[in-house]
Amino acid sequence: MKLIIRFIVRIIPLMLVAMVLIGNFAGLKAEMVNENGSVALRGEQADETAKPQETSSASSINRSHNIAGAGNTGSTGSSGIPGNGDTAKRVSSASSIRRVNDNTGSNVNHVIGNPVATNPGNGSFINPLTGQNTVLDLTIVRPVAISVSNQRGALPTNATNGISQADIVYELLVEGGITRFIALYQDYMNVGVVGSIRSARHYTVELAEAYNAIFIHAGGSPLGFEEVDKRGITACDAVRGIRADIFHRDVNRIPGQTVENYHSVTTSGARMTQWFPIYDIKLVHDNNYKQALKFTNNPIPSGNRAHDVTVKFSSHKNSIFTYNESQNLYYMAQFGSQFKDANNNASVAFTNLLIIETPVSDLVGHGEGAGRQDMSTVGSGKGYFVNGGKVVNINWSRTSKSSQFVYTLENGNEIELGRGKTYIGIIPTGTTPVFS
């Protein structure tokens, strides 16, 4: 009997400890998995495939910002953006993406966070990024610039969300020969779902800054993070939990706990319109800001034929454009088929193609690796302007990381774009496009 009592006395404390450990483990597991069964964002999980991912230095940045674990409140430490909502609520991307599950396809309320004046039925205002008439006065509104995936293995088909609605689309190399888009939206309030959203590079930060845009991304390379923080631009980052309520996990892009996890973050015009004012983001330009782009109805009176255009970025990534004369549009194809918008199956097409050359090289040092690229977007170089079935040689120049690009003809006159959407491909110097 004494032996039995002694056994019970010893075993009960052990059972209690075991119950506590099991409970803690279950809680941790619940924190890591959202209500849809997909893994929540934890740390820097937002770039390319598992090879390459963002580097360990990104993880150290997350730890220093106290958001690496799910359930933290997401303090931004020293990377808050001065003058642009430092006191706004900061939440971790994990908790915000799990918590918010609204209908991102709903109509946008143009009262909440709308800095524009309307002129219904007139259409006399001009969109500063397209030169087209609009019923909204968008001239003072800051656009958004969104880093969007263009990695073949991450696309559900040869499609992505929201690209057909972008006013300007940059395409440029990131690493391993793959490209990424920076999509600019002037009237972001009426944009549908956009994604999947990807990470920042130092040169993509510079492109966003050139338009005084609100930059939206999911993580970044070490230099990308450095540029975001150092330059003090207005940014929303799903990975570091900075203004993260605008983001959403698209569970349709997560068939299993595989690399597709890295390609499931989206946003929408409804989310941006709702949350920008809550974050106290400045929605309009300063009085001295002026958009440099100019537009006309007939930008290239004469030039060489360019009905089919092939833009080569690497040994396995080309972007191909085919001119539709009746519509005066260039339709884009890649990866062997026409490029579609997953929101509405609309083909992606542009009025203007700007193809500019700049030195591109592998980064060395700075905590970078896996073939990440460096490219100069400041200085000058050569390029090509395509519109209306014709192409002319141009020069580009840019005086600083915050200034806008200036495009000139060979005679020194600034070019005027056709009214409509513009594609800008930044290719390595010496990689000549093919026109026919």
N, C-alpha and C positions, 0 to 999 in steps of 0.2 A: 504493500500500500504506500509506504514511504517513497518507494521508487517511482510509483505512478505520479504522486504529487510533485516530486522533484522534476520529473519530465515535463509536466504541465507548466510548472513555473518557468522552466527554461524555454519552452516552445512558444509561449504566448508573445513575449517581446519580439521574437524573430518573425512571427506572423504579422504583427503590427507594422514592423519595418517594411516587410514585403508588400503589404497593402499600400503603404505610402508611396513606395517606388513605382508600383504599377499605376497608381493614380496619376503621378507626375508624368510618367511616360505617355499615358493616354491623353493627357492634356496637351503635351508637346505635339503629339501626332495630330490632334485636332487643330492646333494652331497652324500646322504646316499644310493642311488640306482644306480647300474652300468648299462651299456648299455644293459645288458641282462636281466635286471629286478630283479636281485638278490641283496640282501643286501651286501654292501661292508663291509670289515673288519672294525670294530670300537672297539678299545680297545682289551681286552683279550677275544676273541671269538674263542677259539681254543682247547677246551679240553672236551672230553667226552660228555655226554648229559647235559641237563639243571640241572640234579642232578646226580653227582656233576659237577659244572663248576670250572674254575679257581677262586681263592678267590678274595675278594675285594682288597687285598694287591697288586694283579697283576694290578688291575685297577689304583691304586695309582701310580704304577710304570709307567704305560702308561701316566698318567697325568704329572708326573715329566719329562717325555721325550717329552712332547708337541706333541703327535701324537694321542691323544684319539679322536680328531675330524677329520672327513674326510676333505681333502684339505690342511692340514698342511704339511709342508715340512719334518717333521719327524726327528728333531734333536735328537741325541742319548744321549745328556747330558753326564754324567760321565761314561756311559757304553760302550763307544767306545773301540775297541780292539787294544791295543798298538802294533805298528809295523805291523799291518795287514790291512792297508787301512783306517786309521783314517780320511784322507782327501777325501776319495771317497764320491761320491754323496750319501746322505741319503734321502730316500723318504718314505712317509707313505705307509704302505701296501695297504691301501684303494685305493689311487690314482694310485699306480703302477699296481695293479691287474686289475683295470678298464682300464688302458691305454694300457697295453701290451696284444696283442691278436694274437701272431704269430702262425705258424704251428708247434706245438711241436713235431709232428711226422716226421718232415723233417730230412734229412741226416745231420749229424754234420760236420761242416767244421773243419778239423783237423789242420788248420793253425792258426786260431784265438784261442789264449789261450792254444795251444797244447805244453806241455813241453817235449814230448816224441820223441825219435828217432825211425824211422821205419826201418824194415828189410823185405821188401815185399817178399813173397814167401818162406821165410826160416823158420820162426817160432821157432827160437832158443832161444828167450827170454823167461823168466819165469814170470808168474803173481805171485807176492809175497803173495797174499791172497788165491790162489788156487793151486799153484805148477804146473799149466798147461802151455803148450807152447803157446806163443803168438807172433804175428809179431811186436808188439810194445814193446819197452823197458819201462816197467812200474815201474821198481825197485825204481826209485827216486821220482815217482809221489805220492803226497799226495792223499789218497782216500777220498771219501765223506762218511759221516755217516748220515743217514736220519731217523728221527723218524716217523714211519708209523703206522697208525691205525690198530688195529685188534679187534675192537668192532663189534660184530655181527650185531647190529641194524644199524650200519653206512655203512655196506658193501652192494653194490647194489645186489650182490649175494654172494656166498661163494668165493669171489675173491677180490683182491686188485690190484693196478697197480704197475708193475715193480719188484715184489718180485722174480720172476723166474730169473731175470738177476743179482740179488745180489750175490756177492762172499761169503759173510758171513752174516748170519741172526741170531741176538740175539732175543730171546723171553723172556719176563719177566713181572712180575706183576706190575700194576700201582695202581689201587684201585678198590674196589668193586668186586674183583675176576677176573677182566678182564686183558688181557695181551696187550702188545704193542711190535712192532718190532723195532729194530735198524738194518737197512739194510746198509751194507758196499759195496761200489762199487769202484773197483780199476780203471777200464777203464770207468769212468763216462761219458766220451764224447760220447759213443755209446749207452747210456742208453735211453730208451724211457720215457714215462710218469711214474712218481713215485708218489704214494699218496694213500689215502689222508694223508697229512702230519699233524702230531700232535705235542703236546707240549713236553717240556723238563722236566725231573726229575733230581735230583742231581746225581743219580747213572748212568743215561744214558749219562750225560755230561762226567763222568769219563770214560765210555766205549769208547766214541769218542776220548777222549784225549789219550787213550792208543795206538791208531793207528796214532796219530798225524793227525787226519782227520779233514776235513772241516765239521762242524756240521750244519745240516739243520733242522729247527724245526719251529713250529708255536705256539709261546707262551711258557708258562712254569708255573710250580708251583713256589711259593715264593723261595724255596730252589733251584729249577732249575735255575731260573733267577740269584740267588746269585752265584751259581757255574759258570755259563756262564761268568758273569762279573768279578768275583774274580779271576778265573783261567786264564782269558785272552785268551781263545781259539778262533779260527776263527769260527765265527758263522754267519748264515743267518737266520733271524727271521721274519716271515711274520707278526706277530702281532705287534711287536715294530717297524716295518719298517726298520730293519737293513738289508741292501743289499736285498731289497724286490723285485727287478725287476725279480728275478729268479722264482717268484711264479706266479701261475695262478689259477683262480677260475674255476673249472670244473662244468659248469652249469647243466650237466647231473646228477650230484649228488645233485641237489637242486630242488626237485619236488614241494616244497612249502616253505614258510618261517617258517620252523620247525627246529628240532634238526639237520637235514641233513646239515644245514648251517655250522655246526661245523666240517664237514667232507668233505669239497669240495676243499681244497687247495692242489695243486699239483706243481711239477716242472718237469724238463726233462733234459736230457743230452745236448740238444741244448741250453736251457736257461743257464745252468751252464757254458757251454763252451763259450757262448757269454759274460756273465756278470762277471765272475770271474776276467778276466784281467781288466775290467773297474773299478771294485772295488779294484784293486791293491792287490788282494789276493795272497799270496805266494803259488805257485802251486807245489813246490818240497820240499822234506825233506832236513834238514840240513845234512851235510856230515857225521856226526857221527850217524845218525839214521840207525838202522838195524832191519828189521822185524824178529820177533822171531820164527815164524812158520816154521816147517820143514815137508817135504813131502817124501813119498816113494810109490812104486807100491804095496807093500804088508804089510800094517801097522799092521795087527793083524793075525799072523800065526796061533795062537790057542786061543780059548776063548769059552765062553758059547754061545749057540744059541741065536740069536736075529734077527729073520725075521719079527716079529711084535713087535713094541715098542710103549708103551703108556706113555706119559709124563703128569703127573697131576700137574696142577698149583693151582686149587681151586676146590670147590665143583661143579662148572659148567663150567670149562674150562680144557679140555684135548687136547693134540696134539697127533695124532696117525700117526705112520710111518710104511709103509709096504715095505718090501724089494723085489726088482725086480732083481733076480739073473743074468739074461742075460745082464742087463744094469749096474749092480753093483750100483744101486741107491735106495734110500729110498724115496718113494712118501708120501707126507704129506696130512693128512685129518684133518678137524676140523668142528665143528658144524654140524656133521652128513653127510658130503659129502667131496669129494676130493677138495683140495685147488687148485684154479686156479689163473692164472695171467689174469687180466681183459684186458690187452693190446692185448694179442694174444690167450687167452684161453689155454695157456700152463700149464700143471700140474707143481706144485712146487715140486722139488725133490733135494736131497742132497746125496753126496758121504759119508760124515761124520756126525755123531751126537755126540756132546759133551753135556752131561747133568751134571751140577754142582750144588751142594747144598751149600746154604749160609743162615745164619740167616735172617729171614724176619719178620718185626713187623710193627704195625701201628705207624705212626708218631704222636708225641705229641708236641704241641707248634710250634714255627717257623712260625706261621700264616697258618699252614697246617690244613687240615680237610678232612671230607668226606672219611675217611678210606684210605688216601694216605699211601704209604708204605715206609719203610726204609729198606735198605738191604746193607750188607757189601760186597763190591767187592775187598776189600783190606784184606790181611791176608792169610788164607789157609783153605782148606776144602776137602771134598771127592767128587767123581763124577764117571762118566761112559763114556767110549769111545766106540762108535758103528761104525763098518765098515765091509763091506763084509759079512753080515749075522752073525757077532759075536760081543760079548761085553766083555770088560775087565774093572775091577775097576781101577780108577786112583785117583791121588791127584792133586789139583790145588793150586797155590800160586801166590801172587802178593804183591810187597813190598810197592807200593805207588799208589796214584790216577792217576798218569801219566804213570806208568810202565805197561808193557805188562803182560798178564797171562802166567804162566809157567805150563805145564801139564806133570806129570810124572806117570810112571807105579808104581806099588806097590814096585818094586825093586829099585826105585829111578831113573831109566833111563827116559829121556825125550821121550815123544811119538812122532811119526812121523805120520802125517795125510795122508790119501789117496789123490791122486791128484783129485781135484774137489771142489765143493761147500760144505760149512760147516754150519750146524745148531747148535747153542749153546743155550740150554735152561737153564735158571737160576731158580731153584726151591727152595722152603723153605726146610731147613734142616729137615730130617725125612720123606719127601714126596718121597717115593721110586717108581721109574719107574717100569713098568711091561715089562718083556722081555719073548718072547716065539718063 
